[in-house]
Amino acid sequence: MTDIAVTAISMNAALEDFESLDDAYAPPFSTAIHPFLQAVYVPLNKLSGDLVSMTPAEYLNGAGRSRRIIDTNPRPVIPGATYVDLTQINGSIEEIGKEEPLLLVCTREKQAYFLQNRLKYYGYQNTKVLEGGVTFNEVHAFGQ
């Protein structure tokens, strides 16, 4: 991975240059989509607006206080938060308003990102994903 990064820096590559990069892989030892490319997708999704997120620093400074905390972990782990099972979302969620400010939280970020995409599809526009999830943040459901 270091070789890929050093080559990219030497070539003055942009994030978009990695999308068509065809890295070699050995199925028994790694995935078809190289982990370096997976890491590149995160800032690409943020820059394109596909991922709307809140940093741990923003959360620590109180930015999450005005948002309803949505626990998107495989099972509920955030006391007082509204739990949403991603696998059960096939339309609007009756108890959650489409204009309501939501903070989607999971173990790291991936489940919350998937939920954000699904909710956008069903008309929810005021969602943010907490970067690093409960792995890097002590999450509290403020007054829920």
Residue pairs with C-beta under 8 A, 6 or more apart in sequence:
1 34
1 35
1 36
4 23
4 34
4 36
5 36
7 13
8 17
8 18
11 17
15 40
15 43
15 44
15 47
16 44
18 36
18 37
18 40
19 37
19 40
19 44
21 37
23 34
23 36
23 37
25 31
25 32
25 34
31 38
42 51
45 51
45 113
46 53
50 117
51 113
51 116
51 129
52 116
52 127
52 128
52 129
53 109
53 128
53 129
53 130
53 131
54 63
54 64
54 103
54 128
54 129
54 130
54 131
55 131
56 130
56 131
56 132
56 136
56 137
58 64
59 103
59 130
59 137
59 139
60 137
64 103
64 130
64 139
64 142
65 142
66 101
67 101
67 102
67 103
67 128
68 82
68 96
68 100
68 101
68 102
68 103
68 144
69 78
69 80
69 81
69 82
69 103
69 105
69 139
69 140
69 141
69 142
69 144
70 81
70 82
70 83
70 84
70 96
70 102
70 103
70 104
70 105
70 112
70 115
71 77
71 78
71 81
71 82
71 83
71 84
71 105
71 106
72 84
72 86
72 104
72 105
72 106
72 111
72 112
72 115
73 83
73 105
73 106
73 107
73 111
73 134
74 111
76 83
77 134
78 105
78 134
78 139
78 140
78 141
79 141
80 140
80 141
80 144
81 105
81 139
81 141
81 144
82 95
82 96
82 141
82 144
84 93
84 96
84 115
86 111
86 114
86 115
86 118
89 115
89 118
89 119
89 122
91 122
92 98
92 122
92 123
93 119
96 102
96 124
98 122
98 123
98 124
98 125
99 125
99 126
100 126
101 126
101 128
102 119
102 124
102 126
102 127
102 128
103 127
103 128
103 129
103 130
104 112
104 113
104 115
104 116
104 119
104 127
104 128
104 129
104 130
105 112
105 129
105 130
105 133
105 134
105 137
105 139
106 112
106 115
106 133
106 134
107 133
107 134
107 135
108 132
108 133
108 135
108 136
109 129
109 130
109 131
109 132
109 133
112 129
112 130
112 133
113 129
116 127
116 128
116 129
119 127
120 127
130 137
130 139
133 139
